[in-house]
Amino acid sequence: MGSAPDPLDSIITGEAVSIESRPASVMTRALATLIDFSFYGLVLVLVTVGVFGQLIELNGAQAGTVFVVAIALLTLIVPTTVETVTRGRSLGKVVVGTRVVRDDGGPIRFRHALTRWSTGLVELFVTAGLLAFTVAMLGRRSKRLGDMLAGTYVARVRGVEEYEYPLLVPPELAAWAAGADMAALPDRVSLYARKYLARTATLSPQARQRLALSLAAEVEAFVSPPPPAGTHPERYLAAVLATRRDREYLVALRQRAADSGELAALGRLPHGVDQTG
C-alpha cells in the first residue's frame, strides 16, 4: 500500500483525527480580535467603575502601577489564559468559527499562547493593529508576528462537518474480506481510519491520498492475506472496518443468545424438586 507519508498540513482535533484546514482570512481574524478586545475592554471598564473610589485616592506612582497591570492584563495575561484554557479558542473565535492551532496541526499549549501574545502590545495596540494587519496580509496563512514566533496559525473550523456514512464492504472485496484473517485493530488505528473515511470530502486530493496510504499501511499489520493487487486504500479501509464490525456484531449476538439461555436455565427449578414443598 505504500510507506507512511510526510506530516500533513492538518488539524489534530479533540479526537486526534487529522482533517485538512483552511487558514482564516485576515478580515475574519480582525473581526474576532475586535470582538475579543471589545469584551475585555467592557469588563475592564466595569471593574474600573466598581473600584473608582479607591483609584482616585492613589498617588502618581500607584496609579502608574495600576495602569501597567491593567495593560498587561488586557494585552497579555487574559488573552494567554483564555487561549490556553480553551485550547486556542476565545469569544471572538467562537463567533467567527476559528481556532488557533500549531503549524503541525496540533492544539496549542501555554507556551504557544504566551509567545503569540508577547507581541500583542506592539502589533495590536501601539500600531493600532496596522502592523499585524500588514504582516498577515503579506505572510503565509495570514500569520501575524506572534504566530510566526510561536509556530501557530488561525484556522477555520466552522463548516468542517463530519458525516457518518454507513460502512459497507466494497463488492469487489467481498470474497477476499469473507476469508481474510482480521485481528482486532488498536483503538487508535480504528478511530483514525473511521474518522478519516467520514471526512474524506474535507481533504485536498494530495492530503487525502497521503493519509489513506498511511492508514492502510498501519491496518495491514493486522490483516492477512493482503488485499488483491491494485486495491484502492480507501476501499481497503472500508472493507476491513466493515468486516470487523460485522464479525464483532455476530459475536455479540451469539453471546447474548448464550447469556439468555443460561438465565432461562437458572430460572427453572431443578428436575425432581417438589414445587408444593
C-alpha positions in Angstrom: 0.0 0.0 0.0 3.0 2.3 0.4 5.1 3.8 3.1 3.9 6.3 5.7 3.5 9.8 4.3 5.1 13.1 5.3 3.3 15.1 8.0 0.2 16.7 6.8 -0.9 20.3 6.9 -3.7 19.4 9.2 -5.6 20.0 12.4 -5.5 17.4 15.1 -8.9 17.6 16.7 -10.1 16.6 20.1 -10.3 13.1 18.9 -6.8 13.3 17.5 -8.1 13.0 13.9 -6.3 14.7 11.1 -8.5 16.9 8.9 -7.5 19.4 6.3 -7.9 23.0 7.4 -8.1 26.4 5.8 -6.3 29.4 7.3 -8.7 32.1 8.4 -8.7 35.3 6.3 -7.2 38.5 7.6 -10.6 40.1 7.9 -12.0 37.2 9.8 -9.1 37.4 12.2 -9.6 41.1 12.6 -13.3 40.7 13.4 -12.5 38.0 16.0 -9.9 40.3 17.6 -12.3 43.2 17.7 -14.9 41.1 19.4 -12.4 39.8 21.9 -11.0 43.2 22.9 -14.3 44.9 22.9 -15.4 42.3 25.5 -12.2 42.6 27.5 -12.4 46.4 27.4 -16.0 46.3 28.6 -15.1 44.1 31.5 -12.1 46.4 32.4 -14.4 49.5 32.3 -16.9 47.8 34.6 -14.2 46.8 37.0 -12.8 50.3 36.9 -16.2 51.8 37.7 -16.6 49.4 40.6 -13.3 50.4 42.2 -13.3 54.1 41.1 -13.5 55.3 44.7 -10.2 53.5 45.5 -8.5 54.6 42.3 -8.9 58.3 42.9 -7.1 58.0 46.2 -3.9 56.6 44.6 -0.8 58.7 44.2 1.0 59.0 40.9 3.3 56.0 41.4 0.4 53.8 42.5 -1.7 54.9 39.6 1.1 54.2 37.2 1.5 50.7 38.6 -2.3 50.0 38.3 -2.1 51.3 34.7 0.8 49.0 33.8 -1.0 46.0 35.4 -4.2 46.8 33.5 -2.4 47.0 30.2 -0.6 43.7 30.9 -3.9 42.0 31.8 -5.6 43.3 28.6 -2.8 42.6 26.1 -1.0 39.5 27.6 -2.3 37.8 30.6 -6.0 37.5 29.8 -5.6 36.5 26.1 -2.9 34.0 27.0 -5.0 32.4 29.8 -8.2 32.2 27.6 -6.4 30.6 24.7 -4.6 28.1 27.0 -7.7 27.0 28.8 -9.8 26.7 25.7 -7.0 25.2 23.5 -7.0 28.0 21.0 -10.5 29.5 21.2 -11.9 32.8 22.5 -15.2 34.6 22.4 -14.4 36.2 19.1 -13.0 33.0 17.6 -16.1 31.1 18.6 -18.3 33.7 17.0 -16.4 33.7 13.6 -15.6 29.9 13.7 -11.9 29.8 14.1 -9.2 28.3 16.3 -5.5 28.8 16.9 -3.5 25.7 16.1 0.2 24.8 15.8 1.9 24.7 12.4 1.8 20.9 12.7 -1.9 21.0 13.3 -1.9 20.2 17.0 -3.7 22.1 19.7 -1.7 24.9 21.3 -0.4 25.0 24.8 0.6 27.7 27.3 3.9 28.5 25.7 2.3 28.9 22.3 -0.3 31.3 23.6 2.2 33.2 25.7 4.5 33.6 22.7 1.7 34.7 20.4 0.6 37.4 22.8 4.0 38.6 23.8 4.0 40.8 20.7 0.3 41.8 21.0 1.1 45.2 22.7 3.1 46.4 19.7 1.2 44.6 16.9 -2.3 45.4 18.0 -2.2 48.5 20.3 0.8 50.6 19.7 0.3 50.5 15.9 -3.5 50.3 16.2 -3.4 46.8 14.5 -1.7 48.2 11.4 1.5 46.1 11.9 -0.5 42.9 12.5 -2.7 43.6 9.5 0.2 44.3 7.1 2.2 41.2 8.2 -0.9 39.0 8.0 -1.7 40.3 4.5 1.8 39.6 3.2 2.5 36.4 5.1 1.6 32.8 4.6 -1.6 31.5 6.3 -2.4 35.1 7.4 0.1 34.9 10.2 1.0 37.9 12.4 4.4 38.2 14.1 3.2 36.5 17.2 2.1 33.5 15.1 5.5 33.4 13.4 7.3 33.3 16.7 5.0 30.8 18.3 4.7 28.5 15.2 0.9 28.8 15.1 -1.8 30.0 12.8 -5.5 30.6 13.0 -7.6 28.0 11.1 -11.3 27.9 10.2 -13.2 25.2 12.0 -16.7 26.2 11.2 -18.1 24.4 8.1 -15.9 21.4 8.6 -18.6 18.8 9.2 -18.3 15.1 9.8 -20.8 12.8 8.1 -21.1 9.3 9.4 -21.8 7.5 6.2 -22.5 3.7 6.7 -19.5 1.5 6.2 -20.0 -1.2 3.5 -17.7 -3.8 2.1 -16.9 -2.8 -1.5 -18.4 -5.5 -3.8 -15.0 -6.3 -5.4 -13.5 -7.1 -2.0 -16.4 -9.1 -0.5 -14.9 -12.5 -1.3 -11.5 -11.5 0.0 -12.9 -10.0 3.2 -15.0 -13.1 3.9 -11.9 -15.3 4.1 -9.4 -12.8 5.5 -8.0 -13.2 9.0 -8.5 -9.8 10.7 -7.1 -9.3 14.2 -8.7 -6.6 16.4 -7.4 -3.2 15.5 -5.9 -1.0 18.2 -8.4 1.7 19.2 -6.2 4.4 17.9 -5.9 2.9 14.4 -9.6 2.0 14.2 -10.6 5.5 15.3 -8.3 7.2 12.9 -9.5 5.1 10.0 -13.2 5.6 10.8 -12.8 9.3 11.2 -10.8 9.6 8.0 -13.4 7.8 5.9 -16.1 10.2 7.4 -14.1 13.2 6.4 -12.6 12.5 3.0 -14.7 15.2 1.4 -12.9 17.9 3.5 -9.4 16.8 2.4 -7.4 18.1 -0.5 -6.6 15.4 -3.1 -2.9 15.3 -2.0 -3.7 15.0 1.7 -6.4 12.5 1.1 -4.1 10.2 -0.8 -1.2 10.5 1.7 -3.4 9.8 4.7 -5.1 6.9 3.0 -1.8 5.3 2.3 -0.6 5.9 5.9 -3.7 4.4 7.5 -3.8 1.4 5.1 -0.1 0.7 5.9 -1.0 0.6 9.6 -4.0 -1.6 9.2 -2.1 -4.1 7.0 -0.2 -5.3 10.1 -3.4 -6.8 11.5 -4.9 -8.3 8.3 -3.9 -11.4 6.4 -3.7 -12.1 3.5 -3.2 -8.7 1.9 -6.0 -7.4 -0.4 -5.9 -8.1 -4.2 -3.3 -6.1 -6.1 -4.4 -2.6 -7.1 -6.9 -2.2 -4.3 -7.6 1.4 -3.5 -6.5 2.1 0.1 -9.8 3.8 1.0 -11.8 0.8 -0.2 -9.4 -1.4 1.6 -10.0 0.5 4.9 -13.8 0.4 4.4 -13.7 -3.4 3.8 -11.6 -4.1 6.9 -13.6 -1.8 9.2 -17.0 -3.1 7.9 -15.9 -6.7 8.2 -14.6 -6.2 11.7 -17.8 -4.5 12.7 -20.0 -7.3 11.3 -17.9 -10.0 12.9 -18.0 -8.3 16.3 -21.7 -7.8 15.9 -22.3 -11.6 15.2 -20.1 -12.5 18.2 -22.2 -10.1 20.4 -25.4 -11.7 19.2 -24.2 -15.2 19.9 -23.0 -14.1 23.4 -26.4 -12.6 24.1 -28.2 -15.7 23.0 -25.9 -17.8 25.2 -26.5 -15.5 28.2 -30.2 -15.6 27.6 -30.1 -19.4 27.6 -28.2 -19.5 30.8 -30.6 -17.1 32.5 -33.6 -19.2 31.4 -31.9 -22.3 32.8 -31.3 -20.7 36.1 -34.9 -19.6 36.2 -36.2 -23.1 36.0 -36.4 -25.3 39.1 -34.2 -28.5 39.0 -35.8 -31.7 37.9 -37.4 -33.8 40.6 -37.9 -31.0 43.1 -41.4 -30.9 44.6 -42.9 -27.5 43.8 -45.6 -27.9 46.5 -42.9 -28.1 49.2 
